[in-house]
Amino acid sequence: MSQIKHIKTFIRTFFVLIFIFFISMVVVYCIPTSWIQGNVEKSLEVMEGEGEYPMYFFYRHSAIIDVHTDKLMYENLIQNRNYYNPIQASVSVNQYPRYWHGYQVILRPLTVIFQVQEVRYLGMLTFHLLFFWSAWLMAKKTKPLYAMLYVLTVASGYIVFLPVCLQFLTTFLVLFVSLIVLLNRYEKDKPVPPIKWMLYFFVVGMVENFFDFLTYPILTLGIPLILLLWLRVRDEQVDFKKNFWFMFKASLSWFLGYALTWVSKWLIATVVLGVRYFWRTMSVVQYRLEGSEEEPLDRIGTIRKNLKAWLNVQDGGVISWSKIALLVLIAAVVLMIWKKLKDLKTVGAYLPILIVALYPYVWYLIMSNHSQIHYWFTYRAQLVALFGGLVFLVSVLREQEGKSLR
């Protein structure tokens, strides 16, 4: 009976959130176009002057700003079919119905007052406030060392550009809020039942799909899950088996939340706009999964391109000296750990963290077409690998002088 009760809770949560997503989109599309027309046009002028894919400071593919997609987001604020009612307009989003476009819930009201420059400024403030808040909570609930690893991980994704590119921003905001919720709810002496954590990941997956433009959504699963796996070893002394099954169930919950939310948008579009939109979406899904003659799939090549972007490898294939120094440092740490590992049972309990660290590469294999075309921003999914690897390495070191590195 308890399992049926839990399933009902998931179903109820799913339909409540889908209703909220749908209604919130309809409400913001009730805002008259005349209220935002001027600010949209001025914002597009600004972005036209910036170019489609500008590079600043670092002049690497990994430092490209996606102004092209930000322009598309602004163009979608103005519906191109005047005869659509708010329901049709909010579902179609200028004949782009396969995504929820949840960013519109925030961007459309803001554009009544602000142009893109002010929106970017507000995004920068929000990004840093939530980032610092989540890092502070992590330091408080774990140790400052782990908060530093978290800050290092996020900063390595070219943090200077993340707050000012709207497409890059949304997933990080979902990540920060999800971490704040997790760390506020987590109490060492009052363990949360595992089923509630499954519901947490289910909701995070749904919210991420609502806001995301298919950038690097796996961040919102990987980083919170790595943190929670570590906390379970520290506070509940779980072994490998228990942590592995927790990892599996949490990952499945997130995936179901993400996938079902996406499919629900396709079904809503079919009901509101007609069945032809469903078949259009299916053709895009087939293209993303199978590629085309012009852009054939190369799954191993996709991983290679994303690794190359992440490691900041130059176009000629030469790794910068800073990256060589980093690789040498990592090798030194591995050699040190080889002689100073904790007992095998403890190391085994942390192994699921390494499995989660591999999630970005599973994502690249599944979403190969999208990740090989847009590698210059999808590489940030590998921040999960960086955070997982660092947390695992620090966690399996032996205690020194009576103090634990955990």
N, C-alpha and C positions, 0 to 999 in steps of 0.2 A: 504493500500500500504506500509505503514511503516513497518508492521509486515513481509511482504514478503521481503522487503529490508533487514531487520534484519536476517531473515532466510538465505537469500543468503550470507550474510556476514559470518555466522557461517559455511555454507557449503563450501564456498571458503577457509576460514581459515583452516577447517578440511583437505581438499585435499592438500592444500599447505604444511601443516605440515607433513602429511603422506608422501608426495613426498620428503620433506627434510629428514625425518627419514630414508626412504628407500635408498635414494642416499647416505647419510652419512655413512650408514652401508656398502654399496657396495664399496665406496671409501676406507674405512679403510681395507677392505678385499682384496684390490689391493696391499697392502703392502706385499712384498714377505715373506714367512714363514721363510726363512733363516735369515732375518734381526732381528727376535725376538726369534728364537729358543733357543739360548744360554741363554738369560735373563729369558725366561720362565722356562727352566730346572733348573737354579740356584734358581729361586724364589720358585719353587715347592720343592726343597730340603730344603729350609729354613722352609717352612710351614709344611713339613713332620716332621721336628724336633719339631715343636710346638704342634703337636697333632691335632685331629679333632675338639674338643670343649674344649679348655683350659679355666681354671678359674684362675684369678689372684686377689690377695688382699682381695676380699670380700667373695669368696667361696660360692656363692649363684647362683641359676639357672639364676637369673636376671642379673648376671654379666658374663655370658658365652660369649666368643668370637667365632664367627662362622667361624673358619678357614676352615672347610669343604667346605662351599659354596665359600669362597675366592679361594680355590684350584680349584674348578669347574670353576670359572670365568677365572682363568689362563689357565686351560686345554682347555677351549673353544677358547682360542686365536689361537690354532693350529688346523686347520681343519683335521679331521681324514679320509677324503675322498679326495684323491689327484686329482681325476678326476672332482671334482666340480669346476665350474667357480666362480668368485667372487660373482655373483648374487646368485647362489645356496648356496654357503658357508655362505653368510651373512644372508640368510633366514633360513637355517638349523641350524647353530651354533651347529654342532656336534649332529644332530638329537634331538635338543631341541627347536623346532620352535614355541612353544606356547607363548614364551616371545619375546619381541623385542631385549633384551640384549643391550640396548642403551649404557651401560657402556663401551662397546667395542669401541665406537667412541672416548673415551678418553684413555682407557687403552691400546689399541693396539698401537697407535702412541707413547705413553709414554714408552712402553716396548721396543721399538727400542733402547732407550738410557738407561732406568732405570730398576733395579730389584725391587722386591716387597718392600724392605726396603726403597728405595728412594721414591717409589710411596706412601707409607704410610706417609712419612715425608711431601711430597707435599700435600697429603690429609689433614694432620693435620694443615698445614699452611692455606690452603684454607678454611677449616672448621672454624677455629677461626677468620680469617679475615672477612668472610661473617657473622658469628655469631655476632661479635662485631659491625659490620656495621649496621646490622638489629636492634640490641638492641639500638644503638646510635640514629638511625632514629626514633625508637619507643619512646624513651625518648624525642626527639625533637618535635614529632608530637602529643604526648599525654602528659604524665608526667613521671618523673623518676620512680615513684612508679610502673607504669604499665610495664616499661622496666625491673624493678627488678623482677616482677612476671613472666615475660617471661624468663628471665635468670634462675630463680629458676626452672621453668618448664623444660627447656631443660637440665639443670644440673642434675635434679633428675633422668634422664634416663641413669645414669652412663656415663656421658659425657666423662670420661677418656678413654672409649673404642670406642666411636663412630667414631672418625677420623681415627682409625687405622684398622678398619674392613671395607673392601670395600663394603660389602653388607649393613651394617648399615649406611654407609656414604651417599649414593646417595640420599635417601629421605630427609635427613636433608639439603643437598645442594640445592635441589629443593625448600624446604621450605624457606630457608634463601633468595634465589634469588627472590622467589615470594613475600616475605614480603618487600624486598628492592624495588621491582617494585611498589608494592601497596603504600608504604609510600612515595615514590618519586612522584608518580602521584597524591596522595591525597592532596588537598588544601582546607582548611577550608572555604575560601570565594569563591571557584570555584568548586561547587559540580560536580562530574562526573556523567553523565547520567547512571541510573541503568543498561541499556542494555550493556554498556561498561564493567561494573563490571561482568555481566553475561558472556561476552566474555572472560574476564580475567580468571574466574574460569574454563571455558571450556578449555582454553589453558593450564592452570595449570594441569588439569586432564589429558590432552593428554601428556604433557611433563613428568608427574610423571609415567604414564604407560610405556612410552618409556624407562625410566631409571630404574624403580623399578623391584625388584625381588620378589614382593608380601611380603614386610616386614610389614610396617605400613603406607600405603599410605594415610590413612584418616587424617594424620597430615597435609598434604598439603592443605586440605580443611578446617579442623576444626580451626586451629590457625589463619589463615588469616581472616576467616569468623567471628570469635569471635571479632577480632580487629575491623573489619569493622562495625559490628553491634553496637559496643560500640561508635564508631565515629559518626555514624548516629544519635544516641540518643543525644550525646553531641552537635553536630553542626547543625542538622536539626530538632531536637525535634520531631522525629518520635514517633508514638505510637506503641502499641503491634501489631496491625493489619498490619501496614506498614512494621515493622521489621520482622514479621513472614513471610509475603509473599516474602520479599526480601531474607530471609533465605532459603525459600523453592525453589525459582527460582535459587539462587546461587548454592544450593546443587544439584539440578537437572542438572544444566549446567556442574558442575564438574563431576557428575556421567556419563553423556552422553559423555563427552570428554574422560574420563577414559575407559568406556566400549567400545565405538565405536573404539577407537584406538586399543584396545585389539583384538576385533573381526576382524578389518582390517588386523592385522598380521596373524590371522588364514586363512583368505581368500587369502592373498598374498602367504602364505605357500602352500595352495592348488593349486594355479595357477603355482607356480614355481616348487614345488616338487612332486605334485600329490595328488589325492583325499584321498589316504590312510592316509596322515598326518592330514587331517581334522577329520577323524573318530578317529584317535588316540587322538587328542586333545579333542574331544567330550567325549571320555571315561574317560579322566582325569577330565574334568569338572563335569561329572556325579559322579565320585568318590569324588571330593571335596565337592559337594553339598549334597550327600547322604551317604557318608562313605562306609564302607565295613564290611564284617563279622569279619575280624580281627581287624578293627578299627571302630566300630560303633559310630555314632554321639551321643554326649551328650552335647547339646547346653548349658544347665545350668552349667554343669560341666566345659565347656570351659570358661565361664565367671568366674567361681570360680578359675580355674587354673591361668587365667590371672590376676585376682585380687590378688591372693596369691603371684604371682611373683612380681607384682607392689609394694605391701606392704612389700615385703621382708620377708614374713613369712617363717620360717624355715621348714625343711622337716617334723619335728614332729608336726607342727601346732602351735608352740609357736611364738608369735610375739615378735620381739626384743624390748628392753626397749625404744630405740629411737623412734620406731613407736608408742608405747603406749603414749609417751610424745607428739608426733604429734597429735594423736587422742584427747588427753585431750585439747590441744591447740585449735584444731578445734571446740570442744564442747564449749569451753569458748567463742570463737568468735561468734558462733551461738547464744549463750545466750545473748551476748552483742547486736547483731543485732536485736534480737527479740524485744528489747526495743527501738531501735534507727533506725528503718527503715524510709526511705523516704516515700513520699506519694505514694499511690497505683498505680497511673497512671505512675509514673516514674519507680516503681518497675516492673510494667507490661511491659513497653517498653524494659526492660533488660531481660525479661523471655526467649526470643528466644536464648539467650546465653546459658541458662541452657539446652535447647533442643539440641543445638549443642554439649554440653558437654556429652550427652548420645550417640552420634554417634559411639564411639568405641564399645559400647555394641550391637548396631544394627549390626555393622560389624562382631562381634564375632558370632552373631546368624546366619548371612547369610553365612559367611566363616568359619563355625564351624570346619570343618575337618582340615583345614590348621591351624587354630588358636589353636586347642587343641593339635596338634602335636608339633607346633613350639611356644608354649606359652612363652618360655624363651626369645623370642625377640618380638613377637607380642604384649606383654604386654605394650610396649612403645606407642601403639595407645592411651592408657589412659592418655597420657600427654595432650591430648585435654580436657579430663575431669578435670584434675588438673588446667589447664589454665582457662578454662571456669568457674569453680567453684570459683577460686580466684578472677577473674575479676568481676564476678557477686557479690560476697560478698562485695568487696571494693566499687563497684559502687552504691549499694543500701543503704549504710550508709548515715545518715543525715550529713549535713554540720555542722562543729563545729567551733565556734569562727569566723564565717563569712567566713570560707574557705571550699571549696568543696574537698572531697577526690577523686573526679573524675579527 
